[in-house]
């Protein structure tokens, strides 16, 4: 099951701080609590650095937590 938690508009204009490359959405497995979740996150095309806006991460993690509690 694939959940898209990041909108491309959220990181439009972002560049990797290290190599100044563009970012692209890639599937990344995030570990949280006792599970891991495949999510799409902006990743540097060159060095593979994953970017998670802090506010977004907190919001999305709360959503994941809610989803887990609903089960
Ligand atoms: Zn980079």
PDB file of the backbone (N, CA, C, O) and the ligand in Angstrom, with CONECT records:
HET     ZN  A 101       1
ATOM      1  N   UNK A   1       0.857  -1.190   0.000  1.00  0.00           N
ATOM      2  CA  UNK A   1       0.000   0.000   0.000  1.00  0.00           C
ATOM      3  C   UNK A   1       0.894   1.242   0.000  1.00  0.00           C
ATOM      4  O   UNK A   1       1.807   1.383   0.813  1.00  0.00           O
ATOM      5  N   UNK A   2       0.598   2.116  -0.927  1.00  0.00           N
ATOM      6  CA  UNK A   2       1.458   3.285  -1.118  1.00  0.00           C
ATOM      7  C   UNK A   2       0.680   4.541  -0.778  1.00  0.00           C
ATOM      8  O   UNK A   2      -0.370   4.810  -1.360  1.00  0.00           O
ATOM      9  N   UNK A   3       1.196   5.298   0.157  1.00  0.00           N
ATOM     10  CA  UNK A   3       0.540   6.547   0.535  1.00  0.00           C
ATOM     11  C   UNK A   3       1.392   7.717   0.095  1.00  0.00           C
ATOM     12  O   UNK A   3       2.599   7.748   0.336  1.00  0.00           O
ATOM     13  N   UNK A   4       0.769   8.658  -0.540  1.00  0.00           N
ATOM     14  CA  UNK A   4       1.513   9.868  -0.920  1.00  0.00           C
ATOM     15  C   UNK A   4       1.249  10.951   0.100  1.00  0.00           C
ATOM     16  O   UNK A   4       0.137  11.467   0.205  1.00  0.00           O
ATOM     17  N   UNK A   5       2.283  11.291   0.850  1.00  0.00           N
ATOM     18  CA  UNK A   5       2.128  12.264   1.925  1.00  0.00           C
ATOM     19  C   UNK A   5       2.675  13.626   1.554  1.00  0.00           C
ATOM     20  O   UNK A   5       2.464  14.601   2.275  1.00  0.00           O
ATOM     21  N   UNK A   6       3.375  13.701   0.438  1.00  0.00           N
ATOM     22  CA  UNK A   6       3.985  14.975   0.059  1.00  0.00           C
ATOM     23  C   UNK A   6       3.453  15.392  -1.304  1.00  0.00           C
ATOM     24  O   UNK A   6       3.434  14.602  -2.248  1.00  0.00           O
ATOM     25  N   UNK A   7       3.031  16.620  -1.391  1.00  0.00           N
ATOM     26  CA  UNK A   7       2.632  17.161  -2.676  1.00  0.00           C
ATOM     27  C   UNK A   7       3.854  17.792  -3.334  1.00  0.00           C
ATOM     28  O   UNK A   7       4.690  18.402  -2.667  1.00  0.00           O
ATOM     29  N   UNK A   8       3.944  17.638  -4.638  1.00  0.00           N
ATOM     30  CA  UNK A   8       5.119  18.196  -5.330  1.00  0.00           C
ATOM     31  C   UNK A   8       5.248  19.694  -5.096  1.00  0.00           C
ATOM     32  O   UNK A   8       6.357  20.228  -5.093  1.00  0.00           O
ATOM     33  N   UNK A   9       4.136  20.367  -4.903  1.00  0.00           N
ATOM     34  CA  UNK A   9       4.177  21.812  -4.665  1.00  0.00           C
ATOM     35  C   UNK A   9       4.862  22.143  -3.348  1.00  0.00           C
ATOM     36  O   UNK A   9       5.361  23.252  -3.156  1.00  0.00           O
ATOM     37  N   UNK A  10       4.880  21.159  -2.434  1.00  0.00           N
ATOM     38  CA  UNK A  10       5.460  21.413  -1.118  1.00  0.00           C
ATOM     39  C   UNK A  10       6.957  21.663  -1.189  1.00  0.00           C
ATOM     40  O   UNK A  10       7.516  22.331  -0.319  1.00  0.00           O
ATOM     41  N   UNK A  11       7.609  21.136  -2.209  1.00  0.00           N
ATOM     42  CA  UNK A  11       9.063  21.319  -2.249  1.00  0.00           C
ATOM     43  C   UNK A  11       9.516  21.907  -3.580  1.00  0.00           C
ATOM     44  O   UNK A  11      10.678  21.787  -3.969  1.00  0.00           O
ATOM     45  N   UNK A  12       8.573  22.545  -4.268  1.00  0.00           N
ATOM     46  CA  UNK A  12       8.944  23.193  -5.510  1.00  0.00           C
ATOM     47  C   UNK A  12       9.946  24.306  -5.241  1.00  0.00           C
ATOM     48  O   UNK A  12       9.733  25.128  -4.350  1.00  0.00           O
ATOM     49  N   UNK A  13      11.023  24.344  -5.992  1.00  0.00           N
ATOM     50  CA  UNK A  13      12.037  25.366  -5.790  1.00  0.00           C
ATOM     51  C   UNK A  13      13.083  24.971  -4.767  1.00  0.00           C
ATOM     52  O   UNK A  13      14.057  25.697  -4.569  1.00  0.00           O
ATOM     53  N   UNK A  14      12.900  23.831  -4.112  1.00  0.00           N
ATOM     54  CA  UNK A  14      13.911  23.366  -3.167  1.00  0.00           C
ATOM     55  C   UNK A  14      15.117  22.832  -3.936  1.00  0.00           C
ATOM     56  O   UNK A  14      15.002  22.319  -5.049  1.00  0.00           O
ATOM     57  N   UNK A  15      16.255  22.971  -3.307  1.00  0.00           N
ATOM     58  CA  UNK A  15      17.462  22.367  -3.860  1.00  0.00           C
ATOM     59  C   UNK A  15      18.234  21.709  -2.730  1.00  0.00           C
ATOM     60  O   UNK A  15      18.155  22.123  -1.573  1.00  0.00           O
ATOM     61  N   UNK A  16      18.977  20.684  -3.089  1.00  0.00           N
ATOM     62  CA  UNK A  16      19.810  20.010  -2.098  1.00  0.00           C
ATOM     63  C   UNK A  16      20.825  20.997  -1.545  1.00  0.00           C
ATOM     64  O   UNK A  16      21.484  21.709  -2.303  1.00  0.00           O
ATOM     65  N   UNK A  17      20.952  21.040  -0.224  1.00  0.00           N
ATOM     66  CA  UNK A  17      21.877  21.982   0.407  1.00  0.00           C
ATOM     67  C   UNK A  17      23.325  21.614   0.112  1.00  0.00           C
ATOM     68  O   UNK A  17      24.212  22.466   0.150  1.00  0.00           O
ATOM     69  N   UNK A  18      23.554  20.348  -0.181  1.00  0.00           N
ATOM     70  CA  UNK A  18      24.920  19.864  -0.359  1.00  0.00           C
ATOM     71  C   UNK A  18      25.400  20.072  -1.803  1.00  0.00           C
ATOM     72  O   UNK A  18      26.479  20.620  -2.032  1.00  0.00           O
ATOM     73  N   UNK A  19      24.585  19.627  -2.774  1.00  0.00           N
ATOM     74  CA  UNK A  19      25.062  19.675  -4.160  1.00  0.00           C
ATOM     75  C   UNK A  19      24.190  20.558  -5.050  1.00  0.00           C
ATOM     76  O   UNK A  19      24.393  20.605  -6.263  1.00  0.00           O
ATOM     77  N   UNK A  20      23.215  21.262  -4.452  1.00  0.00           N
ATOM     78  CA  UNK A  20      22.415  22.230  -5.202  1.00  0.00           C
ATOM     79  C   UNK A  20      21.668  21.591  -6.369  1.00  0.00           C
ATOM     80  O   UNK A  20      21.394  22.249  -7.373  1.00  0.00           O
ATOM     81  N   UNK A  21      21.344  20.316  -6.235  1.00  0.00           N
ATOM     82  CA  UNK A  21      20.637  19.606  -7.292  1.00  0.00           C
ATOM     83  C   UNK A  21      19.125  19.674  -7.061  1.00  0.00           C
ATOM     84  O   UNK A  21      18.666  19.958  -5.955  1.00  0.00           O
ATOM     85  N   UNK A  22      18.371  19.413  -8.109  1.00  0.00           N
ATOM     86  CA  UNK A  22      16.916  19.353  -7.967  1.00  0.00           C
ATOM     87  C   UNK A  22      16.518  18.141  -7.133  1.00  0.00           C
ATOM     88  O   UNK A  22      17.270  17.176  -6.995  1.00  0.00           O
ATOM     89  N   UNK A  23      15.307  18.226  -6.581  1.00  0.00           N
ATOM     90  CA  UNK A  23      14.766  17.100  -5.828  1.00  0.00           C
ATOM     91  C   UNK A  23      13.675  16.431  -6.637  1.00  0.00           C
ATOM     92  O   UNK A  23      13.020  17.067  -7.463  1.00  0.00           O
ATOM     93  N   UNK A  24      13.483  15.147  -6.396  1.00  0.00           N
ATOM     94  CA  UNK A  24      12.385  14.431  -7.042  1.00  0.00           C
ATOM     95  C   UNK A  24      11.679  13.579  -6.000  1.00  0.00           C
ATOM     96  O   UNK A  24      12.275  13.183  -4.999  1.00  0.00           O
ATOM     97  N   UNK A  25      10.397  13.299  -6.247  1.00  0.00           N
ATOM     98  CA  UNK A  25       9.651  12.451  -5.329  1.00  0.00           C
ATOM     99  C   UNK A  25      10.078  11.006  -5.512  1.00  0.00           C
ATOM    100  O   UNK A  25      10.097  10.483  -6.627  1.00  0.00           O
ATOM    101  N   UNK A  26      10.417  10.380  -4.416  1.00  0.00           N
ATOM    102  CA  UNK A  26      10.820   8.982  -4.456  1.00  0.00           C
ATOM    103  C   UNK A  26      10.179   8.242  -3.302  1.00  0.00           C
ATOM    104  O   UNK A  26       9.876   8.821  -2.259  1.00  0.00           O
ATOM    105  N   UNK A  27       9.977   6.944  -3.509  1.00  0.00           N
ATOM    106  CA  UNK A  27       9.424   6.146  -2.420  1.00  0.00           C
ATOM    107  C   UNK A  27      10.519   5.859  -1.397  1.00  0.00           C
ATOM    108  O   UNK A  27      11.575   5.313  -1.717  1.00  0.00           O
ATOM    109  N   UNK A  28      10.231   6.244  -0.167  1.00  0.00           N
ATOM    110  CA  UNK A  28      11.180   6.044   0.924  1.00  0.00           C
ATOM    111  C   UNK A  28      10.441   5.338   2.044  1.00  0.00           C
ATOM    112  O   UNK A  28       9.287   5.658   2.331  1.00  0.00           O
ATOM    113  N   UNK A  29      11.097   4.384   2.675  1.00  0.00           N
ATOM    114  CA  UNK A  29      10.456   3.697   3.799  1.00  0.00           C
ATOM    115  C   UNK A  29      10.838   4.402   5.089  1.00  0.00           C
ATOM    116  O   UNK A  29      12.014   4.496   5.442  1.00  0.00           O
ATOM    117  N   UNK A  30       9.833   4.889   5.777  1.00  0.00           N
ATOM    118  CA  UNK A  30      10.035   5.620   7.024  1.00  0.00           C
ATOM    119  C   UNK A  30       9.704   4.698   8.184  1.00  0.00           C
ATOM    120  O   UNK A  30       8.646   4.071   8.210  1.00  0.00           O
ATOM    121  N   UNK A  31      10.605   4.621   9.133  1.00  0.00           N
ATOM    122  CA  UNK A  31      10.343   3.826  10.328  1.00  0.00           C
ATOM    123  C   UNK A  31       9.736   4.722  11.393  1.00  0.00           C
ATOM    124  O   UNK A  31      10.255   5.800  11.682  1.00  0.00           O
ATOM    125  N   UNK A  32       8.647   4.275  11.968  1.00  0.00           N
ATOM    126  CA  UNK A  32       7.985   5.076  12.987  1.00  0.00           C
ATOM    127  C   UNK A  32       7.278   4.144  13.962  1.00  0.00           C
ATOM    128  O   UNK A  32       6.575   3.219  13.556  1.00  0.00           O
ATOM    129  N   UNK A  33       7.470   4.396  15.242  1.00  0.00           N
ATOM    130  CA  UNK A  33       6.921   3.523  16.269  1.00  0.00           C
ATOM    131  C   UNK A  33       7.368   2.103  15.968  1.00  0.00           C
ATOM    132  O   UNK A  33       8.565   1.846  15.844  1.00  0.00           O
ATOM    133  N   UNK A  34       6.418   1.173  15.847  1.00  0.00           N
ATOM    134  CA  UNK A  34       6.819  -0.219  15.627  1.00  0.00           C
ATOM    135  C   UNK A  34       6.620  -0.642  14.193  1.00  0.00           C
ATOM    136  O   UNK A  34       6.678  -1.831  13.880  1.00  0.00           O
ATOM    137  N   UNK A  35       6.386   0.318  13.315  1.00  0.00           N
ATOM    138  CA  UNK A  35       6.156  -0.041  11.928  1.00  0.00           C
ATOM    139  C   UNK A  35       7.023   0.758  10.993  1.00  0.00           C
ATOM    140  O   UNK A  35       7.713   1.690  11.404  1.00  0.00           O
ATOM    141  N   UNK A  36       6.983   0.384   9.723  1.00  0.00           N
ATOM    142  CA  UNK A  36       7.643   1.191   8.711  1.00  0.00           C
ATOM    143  C   UNK A  36       6.648   1.401   7.582  1.00  0.00           C
ATOM    144  O   UNK A  36       5.850   0.524   7.254  1.00  0.00           O
ATOM    145  N   UNK A  37       6.722   2.600   6.994  1.00  0.00           N
ATOM    146  CA  UNK A  37       5.716   2.989   6.032  1.00  0.00           C
ATOM    147  C   UNK A  37       6.389   3.475   4.759  1.00  0.00           C
ATOM    148  O   UNK A  37       7.300   4.301   4.822  1.00  0.00           O
ATOM    149  N   UNK A  38       5.959   2.980   3.607  1.00  0.00           N
ATOM    150  CA  UNK A  38       6.466   3.555   2.363  1.00  0.00           C
ATOM    151  C   UNK A  38       5.751   4.861   2.076  1.00  0.00           C
ATOM    152  O   UNK A  38       4.527   4.898   1.953  1.00  0.00           O
ATOM    153  N   UNK A  39       6.521   5.925   1.972  1.00  0.00           N
ATOM    154  CA  UNK A  39       5.952   7.231   1.652  1.00  0.00           C
ATOM    155  C   UNK A  39       6.780   7.874   0.549  1.00  0.00           C
ATOM    156  O   UNK A  39       7.951   7.543   0.363  1.00  0.00           O
ATOM    157  N   UNK A  40       6.165   8.785  -0.173  1.00  0.00           N
ATOM    158  CA  UNK A  40       6.901   9.527  -1.186  1.00  0.00           C
ATOM    159  C   UNK A  40       7.449  10.802  -0.574  1.00  0.00           C
ATOM    160  O   UNK A  40       6.704  11.605  -0.013  1.00  0.00           O
ATOM    161  N   UNK A  41       8.751  10.980  -0.686  1.00  0.00           N
ATOM    162  CA  UNK A  41       9.392  12.162  -0.124  1.00  0.00           C
ATOM    163  C   UNK A  41      10.342  12.747  -1.159  1.00  0.00           C
ATOM    164  O   UNK A  41      10.830  12.038  -2.039  1.00  0.00           O
ATOM    165  N   UNK A  42      10.603  14.063  -1.046  1.00  0.00           N
ATOM    166  CA  UNK A  42      11.577  14.672  -1.950  1.00  0.00           C
ATOM    167  C   UNK A  42      12.981  14.185  -1.647  1.00  0.00           C
ATOM    168  O   UNK A  42      13.453  14.253  -0.512  1.00  0.00           O
ATOM    169  N   UNK A  43      13.644  13.687  -2.698  1.00  0.00           N
ATOM    170  CA  UNK A  43      14.991  13.130  -2.554  1.00  0.00           C
ATOM    171  C   UNK A  43      15.901  13.808  -3.568  1.00  0.00           C
ATOM    172  O   UNK A  43      15.491  14.064  -4.701  1.00  0.00           O
ATOM    173  N   UNK A  44      17.133  14.099  -3.167  1.00  0.00           N
ATOM    174  CA  UNK A  44      18.099  14.703  -4.087  1.00  0.00           C
ATOM    175  C   UNK A  44      18.419  13.722  -5.209  1.00  0.00           C
ATOM    176  O   UNK A  44      18.683  12.545  -4.963  1.00  0.00           O
ATOM    177  N   UNK A  45      18.393  14.218  -6.438  1.00  0.00           N
ATOM    178  CA  UNK A  45      18.656  13.348  -7.583  1.00  0.00           C
ATOM    179  C   UNK A  45      20.104  12.887  -7.626  1.00  0.00           C
ATOM    180  O   UNK A  45      20.410  11.857  -8.227  1.00  0.00           O
ATOM    181  N   UNK A  46      20.995  13.640  -6.993  1.00  0.00           N
ATOM    182  CA  UNK A  46      22.425  13.340  -7.085  1.00  0.00           C
ATOM    183  C   UNK A  46      22.908  12.495  -5.909  1.00  0.00           C
ATOM    184  O   UNK A  46      23.461  11.413  -6.107  1.00  0.00           O
ATOM    185  N   UNK A  47      22.701  12.988  -4.680  1.00  0.00           N
ATOM    186  CA  UNK A  47      23.291  12.306  -3.523  1.00  0.00           C
ATOM    187  C   UNK A  47      22.272  11.474  -2.753  1.00  0.00           C
ATOM    188  O   UNK A  47      22.649  10.719  -1.856  1.00  0.00           O
ATOM    189  N   UNK A  48      20.988  11.596  -3.084  1.00  0.00           N
ATOM    190  CA  UNK A  48      19.994  10.750  -2.443  1.00  0.00           C
ATOM    191  C   UNK A  48      19.550  11.237  -1.078  1.00  0.00           C
ATOM    192  O   UNK A  48      18.833  10.528  -0.372  1.00  0.00           O
ATOM    193  N   UNK A  49      19.963  12.428  -0.700  1.00  0.00           N
ATOM    194  CA  UNK A  49      19.528  13.002   0.578  1.00  0.00           C
ATOM    195  C   UNK A  49      18.004  13.156   0.599  1.00  0.00           C
ATOM    196  O   UNK A  49      17.418  13.683  -0.347  1.00  0.00           O
ATOM    197  N   UNK A  50      17.379  12.705   1.658  1.00  0.00           N
ATOM    198  CA  UNK A  50      15.928  12.805   1.786  1.00  0.00           C
ATOM    199  C   UNK A  50      15.576  14.063   2.561  1.00  0.00           C
ATOM    200  O   UNK A  50      16.181  14.357   3.593  1.00  0.00           O
ATOM    201  N   UNK A  51      14.601  14.799   2.063  1.00  0.00           N
ATOM    202  CA  UNK A  51      14.191  16.041   2.713  1.00  0.00           C
ATOM    203  C   UNK A  51      12.792  15.883   3.285  1.00  0.00           C
ATOM    204  O   UNK A  51      11.852  15.536   2.570  1.00  0.00           O
ATOM    205  N   UNK A  52      12.663  16.141   4.578  1.00  0.00           N
ATOM    206  CA  UNK A  52      11.360  16.115   5.233  1.00  0.00           C
ATOM    207  C   UNK A  52      11.176  17.437   5.958  1.00  0.00           C
ATOM    208  O   UNK A  52      11.838  17.694   6.964  1.00  0.00           O
ATOM    209  N   UNK A  53      10.270  18.284   5.447  1.00  0.00           N
ATOM    210  CA  UNK A  53       9.978  19.525   6.180  1.00  0.00           C
ATOM    211  C   UNK A  53       9.473  19.168   7.574  1.00  0.00           C
ATOM    212  O   UNK A  53       8.603  18.310   7.719  1.00  0.00           O
ATOM    213  N   UNK A  54      10.016  19.823   8.597  1.00  0.00           N
ATOM    214  CA  UNK A  54       9.713  19.425   9.967  1.00  0.00           C
ATOM    215  C   UNK A  54       8.214  19.503  10.262  1.00  0.00           C
ATOM    216  O   UNK A  54       7.638  18.587  10.848  1.00  0.00           O
ATOM    217  N   UNK A  55       7.599  20.600   9.851  1.00  0.00           N
ATOM    218  CA  UNK A  55       6.172  20.764  10.132  1.00  0.00           C
ATOM    219  C   UNK A  55       5.369  19.684   9.417  1.00  0.00           C
ATOM    220  O   UNK A  55       4.409  19.137   9.959  1.00  0.00           O
ATOM    221  N   UNK A  56       5.785  19.392   8.185  1.00  0.00           N
ATOM    222  CA  UNK A  56       5.102  18.361   7.412  1.00  0.00           C
ATOM    223  C   UNK A  56       5.286  16.999   8.061  1.00  0.00           C
ATOM    224  O   UNK A  56       4.338  16.220   8.166  1.00  0.00           O
ATOM    225  N   UNK A  57       6.497  16.716   8.492  1.00  0.00           N
ATOM    226  CA  UNK A  57       6.786  15.424   9.106  1.00  0.00           C
ATOM    227  C   UNK A  57       5.911  15.215  10.337  1.00  0.00           C
ATOM    228  O   UNK A  57       5.344  14.141  10.535  1.00  0.00           O
ATOM    229  N   UNK A  58       5.811  16.257  11.161  1.00  0.00           N
ATOM    230  CA  UNK A  58       5.010  16.137  12.380  1.00  0.00           C
ATOM    231  C   UNK A  58       3.553  15.909  12.022  1.00  0.00           C
ATOM    232  O   UNK A  58       2.881  15.065  12.614  1.00  0.00           O
ATOM    233  N   UNK A  59       3.068  16.672  11.044  1.00  0.00           N
ATOM    234  CA  UNK A  59       1.671  16.543  10.654  1.00  0.00           C
ATOM    235  C   UNK A  59       1.396  15.150  10.114  1.00  0.00           C
ATOM    236  O   UNK A  59       0.405  14.515  10.476  1.00  0.00           O
ATOM    237  N   UNK A  60       2.275  14.686   9.250  1.00  0.00           N
ATOM    238  CA  UNK A  60       2.046  13.395   8.619  1.00  0.00           C
ATOM    239  C   UNK A  60       2.188  12.255   9.609  1.00  0.00           C
ATOM    240  O   UNK A  60       1.452  11.271   9.542  1.00  0.00           O
ATOM    241  N   UNK A  61       3.137  12.386  10.529  1.00  0.00           N
ATOM    242  CA  UNK A  61       3.302  11.334  11.519  1.00  0.00           C
ATOM    243  C   UNK A  61       2.064  11.237  12.403  1.00  0.00           C
ATOM    244  O   UNK A  61       1.663  10.149  12.814  1.00  0.00           O
ATOM    245  N   UNK A  62       1.466  12.391  12.688  1.00  0.00           N
ATOM    246  CA  UNK A  62       0.228  12.376  13.451  1.00  0.00           C
ATOM    247  C   UNK A  62      -0.866  11.644  12.682  1.00  0.00           C
ATOM    248  O   UNK A  62      -1.667  10.910  13.261  1.00  0.00           O
ATOM    249  N   UNK A  63      -0.885  11.859  11.360  1.00  0.00           N
ATOM    250  CA  UNK A  63      -1.891  11.177  10.544  1.00  0.00           C
ATOM    251  C   UNK A  63      -1.667   9.682  10.563  1.00  0.00           C
ATOM    252  O   UNK A  63      -2.614   8.904  10.680  1.00  0.00           O
ATOM    253  N   UNK A  64      -0.413   9.280  10.448  1.00  0.00           N
ATOM    254  CA  UNK A  64      -0.089   7.854  10.455  1.00  0.00           C
ATOM    255  C   UNK A  64      -0.502   7.244  11.781  1.00  0.00           C
ATOM    256  O   UNK A  64      -1.070   6.153  11.840  1.00  0.00           O
ATOM    257  N   UNK A  65      -0.196   7.991  12.858  1.00  0.00           N
ATOM    258  CA  UNK A  65      -0.535   7.505  14.181  1.00  0.00           C
ATOM    259  C   UNK A  65      -2.047   7.295  14.297  1.00  0.00           C
ATOM    260  O   UNK A  65      -2.511   6.290  14.836  1.00  0.00           O
ATOM    261  N   UNK A  66      -2.798   8.265  13.780  1.00  0.00           N
ATOM    262  CA  UNK A  66      -4.255   8.142  13.806  1.00  0.00           C
ATOM    263  C   UNK A  66      -4.715   6.932  13.026  1.00  0.00           C
ATOM    264  O   UNK A  66      -5.587   6.187  13.471  1.00  0.00           O
ATOM    265  N   UNK A  67      -4.118   6.738  11.846  1.00  0.00           N
ATOM    266  CA  UNK A  67      -4.499   5.584  11.029  1.00  0.00           C
ATOM    267  C   UNK A  67      -4.255   4.295  11.774  1.00  0.00           C
ATOM    268  O   UNK A  67      -5.047   3.357  11.689  1.00  0.00           O
ATOM    269  N   UNK A  68      -3.143   4.248  12.515  1.00  0.00           N
ATOM    270  CA  UNK A  68      -2.815   3.032  13.243  1.00  0.00           C
ATOM    271  C   UNK A  68      -3.812   2.792  14.366  1.00  0.00           C
ATOM    272  O   UNK A  68      -4.219   1.658  14.622  1.00  0.00           O
ATOM    273  N   UNK A  69      -4.202   3.881  15.036  1.00  0.00           N
ATOM    274  CA  UNK A  69      -5.134   3.741  16.148  1.00  0.00           C
ATOM    275  C   UNK A  69      -6.514   3.311  15.687  1.00  0.00           C
ATOM    276  O   UNK A  69      -7.262   2.672  16.428  1.00  0.00           O
ATOM    277  N   UNK A  70      -6.840   3.670  14.455  1.00  0.00           N
ATOM    278  CA  UNK A  70      -8.161   3.312  13.930  1.00  0.00           C
ATOM    279  C   UNK A  70      -8.307   1.828  13.692  1.00  0.00           C
ATOM    280  O   UNK A  70      -9.423   1.311  13.651  1.00  0.00           O
ATOM    281  N   UNK A  71      -7.186   1.133  13.533  1.00  0.00           N
ATOM    282  CA  UNK A  71      -7.252  -0.284  13.172  1.00  0.00           C
ATOM    283  C   UNK A  71      -7.687  -1.154  14.355  1.00  0.00           C
ATOM    284  O   UNK A  71      -7.792  -2.373  14.219  1.00  0.00           O
TER     285      UNK A  71
HETATM  286 ZN    ZN A 101      22.424  16.318  -3.044  1.00  0.00          ZN
END
